Amino acid sequence: MLLIAGLGNPGARHARNRHNIGFMALEAIAREHRIGPFRTRFQGVVAEGMIGATRVALLAPQTFMNESGRSVGEAMRFHKIGVDAVIVLHDELDLAPAKVRVKTGGGNAGHNGLRSISAHIGNDYKRVRLGIGHPGDKALVYSFVLNDFAKSEMVWVAAVCDAVARFGELLAEGKDPSFQNKVHLAIEAAGFGEKAED
C-alpha cells in the first residue's frame, strides 16, 4: 500500500490558498481514480482505493500545515508501511508556477509541512513538488503562500492538478521520470510550458 498525502491548511478560508495546492492535487487524484468517500481519521481525512493495480490511502491532514507530520505518522503506523511507501504532494516556492518535479529525500527548503513530516517519519519519503513561484522577497513569503491564487492562476492550477491525477498510475508504480515527463508534456499542451513564462 502507498500513502499519498496532500498538504494544506483545513477550512474554507484556506481552500484556494497557494499553500493548499497539495490538497487540490489530492482531490483531483481522488476524482480521477474514483477514490472515496473521505472519512475522518489519523487527524485528517482519508480515502482508500486503487490507482491502477496499486492500493492507496489518500490523506489530507487537518492539523494545519506545521503539524502535518502527526497525521502522516499516525496513518503510516496504522498501515504498517515504511517511509519508502509515502508520497507527499506540496507547494514549492523554488519552482516556477506550473512546474512539477519529483524527488526523494533532500532538504525541506523552509516548508513547515515537510519539516514536520521529516521530524515524525524521517526524510526519505517521496515529494511531488508543485511549483507556485516565489514572491521575490523572503519577507513576502508568508502572506504569498497564505493568499489565494488569483482567478487567472486557477487555470494553470487546474491543468497541473489534472495532469498529476491523470498520470497518477505512473507515480504509484514508482516510474517517477515517466510521470514527471508526461505531466510536463500535458501542462505544456495546456499552454503553460516554458514559452508561456517568457
Legacy VTK file of the C-alpha trace (Angstrom):
# vtk DataFile Version 3.0
C-alpha trace
ASCII
DATASET POLYDATA
POINTS 198 float
0.000 0.000 0.000
1.030 3.595 -0.678
0.177 6.570 1.493
-0.275 9.707 -0.627
-0.567 12.856 1.488
-1.564 16.221 0.074
-0.554 19.194 2.205
-2.615 22.261 3.018
-4.469 24.047 5.790
-8.006 22.953 6.714
-11.141 25.068 6.387
-12.922 27.051 3.690
-10.817 30.168 4.408
-7.687 28.419 3.133
-9.251 26.343 0.341
-7.813 28.415 -2.551
-4.526 29.419 -0.862
-1.285 28.782 -2.751
-0.188 26.700 0.251
-3.134 24.349 -0.435
-2.211 23.150 -3.922
-1.290 19.789 -2.321
-4.914 19.382 -1.161
-6.127 20.385 -4.642
-3.916 17.793 -6.360
-5.040 15.106 -3.883
-8.709 15.899 -4.611
-8.002 15.662 -8.354
-6.417 12.207 -7.849
-9.458 11.064 -5.846
-11.822 12.249 -8.619
-9.773 10.796 -11.483
-9.409 7.367 -9.869
-12.857 7.351 -8.215
-11.442 7.030 -4.716
-13.728 7.975 -1.843
-15.533 8.904 0.235
-13.117 10.642 2.587
-13.536 9.791 6.273
-12.138 11.481 9.367
-9.125 9.508 10.653
-5.471 9.985 11.596
-6.019 13.682 12.485
-7.029 14.175 8.867
-9.425 12.928 6.221
-8.555 9.757 4.345
-9.946 7.709 1.461
-8.760 4.292 0.309
-8.900 2.835 -3.179
-6.877 1.765 -6.186
-4.683 3.668 -8.619
-4.261 1.099 -11.352
-3.084 -2.059 -9.584
-1.767 -0.207 -6.509
-3.760 0.112 -3.280
-3.520 3.639 -1.907
-4.642 5.716 1.037
-5.146 9.391 0.161
-4.626 11.586 3.222
-5.295 15.283 3.766
-4.006 16.192 7.260
-6.370 18.545 9.132
-3.752 19.544 11.716
-2.690 22.773 9.974
0.422 22.734 7.850
3.102 22.924 10.544
1.774 19.775 12.302
1.240 17.657 9.149
3.734 15.053 10.381
1.445 13.998 13.267
-1.246 12.940 10.791
1.136 11.324 8.276
2.993 9.435 11.028
-0.235 8.094 12.529
-1.526 6.836 9.148
1.840 5.267 8.366
1.972 3.386 11.674
-1.614 2.169 11.311
-0.981 0.758 7.829
2.447 -0.596 8.891
4.207 0.882 5.873
7.750 2.195 5.558
8.835 5.721 4.697
9.537 4.496 1.140
5.756 3.995 0.678
4.923 7.642 1.478
4.383 10.279 -1.229
3.785 13.915 -0.271
2.210 16.486 -2.622
3.183 20.044 -1.695
3.595 23.619 -2.887
7.134 24.581 -3.904
8.338 28.213 -3.872
11.601 27.336 -5.622
9.842 26.109 -8.775
8.182 28.346 -11.354
4.373 28.236 -11.467
3.027 25.111 -13.229
6.352 23.227 -12.907
6.192 19.771 -11.305
9.204 17.828 -10.039
9.554 14.558 -8.126
12.343 13.844 -5.672
13.036 11.546 -2.747
14.594 12.959 0.397
16.562 16.203 0.410
16.058 19.432 2.297
12.760 20.997 3.292
13.523 24.482 1.895
11.762 26.168 4.796
8.478 24.322 4.144
6.813 23.831 7.538
4.731 20.871 6.386
7.789 18.982 5.143
9.747 19.932 8.253
7.009 18.442 10.436
6.782 15.236 8.363
10.564 14.775 8.396
10.581 15.237 12.187
7.981 12.476 12.572
8.956 9.878 9.957
12.437 10.764 8.732
13.457 12.435 5.499
13.456 9.673 2.889
9.900 9.973 1.584
8.997 10.944 -1.978
7.870 14.511 -2.677
5.854 15.747 -5.649
6.862 19.420 -5.775
4.151 21.628 -7.274
5.673 24.946 -8.348
3.884 28.121 -7.240
6.730 30.592 -7.877
8.336 32.967 -5.390
7.189 36.499 -4.487
10.807 37.682 -4.895
11.373 38.790 -1.308
11.712 36.444 1.678
9.672 38.855 3.808
6.678 38.386 1.495
6.661 34.577 1.510
4.285 34.116 4.458
1.492 36.259 3.028
2.186 34.945 -0.501
1.568 31.286 0.386
-1.429 32.085 2.611
-3.113 34.221 -0.054
-5.465 32.778 -2.653
-4.383 32.015 -6.184
-5.613 34.787 -8.479
-8.592 33.817 -10.630
-6.326 33.869 -13.698
-3.869 31.475 -11.982
-6.568 28.895 -11.270
-6.441 27.861 -14.955
-2.858 26.562 -14.697
-3.508 25.194 -11.197
-6.346 23.095 -12.631
-4.089 21.944 -15.518
-1.356 20.882 -13.050
-3.758 19.010 -10.751
-5.421 17.335 -13.735
-2.075 16.171 -15.158
-0.846 14.850 -11.789
-4.107 12.921 -11.385
-4.186 11.601 -14.953
-0.691 10.119 -14.697
-1.060 9.022 -11.080
-0.618 5.395 -12.061
2.987 6.055 -13.155
3.651 7.740 -9.812
2.081 4.830 -7.915
4.244 2.373 -9.869
7.416 4.297 -8.969
8.027 5.388 -12.570
8.993 8.903 -11.493
10.846 10.065 -14.651
7.938 8.935 -16.875
5.409 10.557 -14.531
7.352 13.825 -14.491
7.757 13.826 -18.271
4.094 13.057 -19.038
2.921 15.697 -16.565
5.302 18.245 -18.107
4.030 17.494 -21.626
0.386 17.686 -20.530
0.929 21.042 -18.824
2.753 22.291 -21.908
-0.096 21.070 -24.147
-2.500 23.036 -21.946
-0.475 26.164 -22.763
1.587 26.504 -19.590
5.016 25.284 -20.705
8.332 27.139 -20.871
7.165 29.507 -23.599
4.190 30.673 -21.536
6.577 32.024 -18.916
8.769 34.146 -21.195
LINES 1 199
198 0 1 2 3 4 5 6 7 8 9 10 11 12 13 14 15 16 17 18 19 20 21 22 23 24 25 26 27 28 29 30 31 32 33 34 35 36 37 38 39 40 41 42 43 44 45 46 47 48 49 50 51 52 53 54 55 56 57 58 59 60 61 62 63 64 65 66 67 68 69 70 71 72 73 74 75 76 77 78 79 80 81 82 83 84 85 86 87 88 89 90 91 92 93 94 95 96 97 98 99 100 101 102 103 104 105 106 107 108 109 110 111 112 113 114 115 116 117 118 119 120 121 122 123 124 125 126 127 128 129 130 131 132 133 134 135 136 137 138 139 140 141 142 143 144 145 146 147 148 149 150 151 152 153 154 155 156 157 158 159 160 161 162 163 164 165 166 167 168 169 170 171 172 173 174 175 176 177 178 179 180 181 182 183 184 185 186 187 188 189 190 191 192 193 194 195 196 197
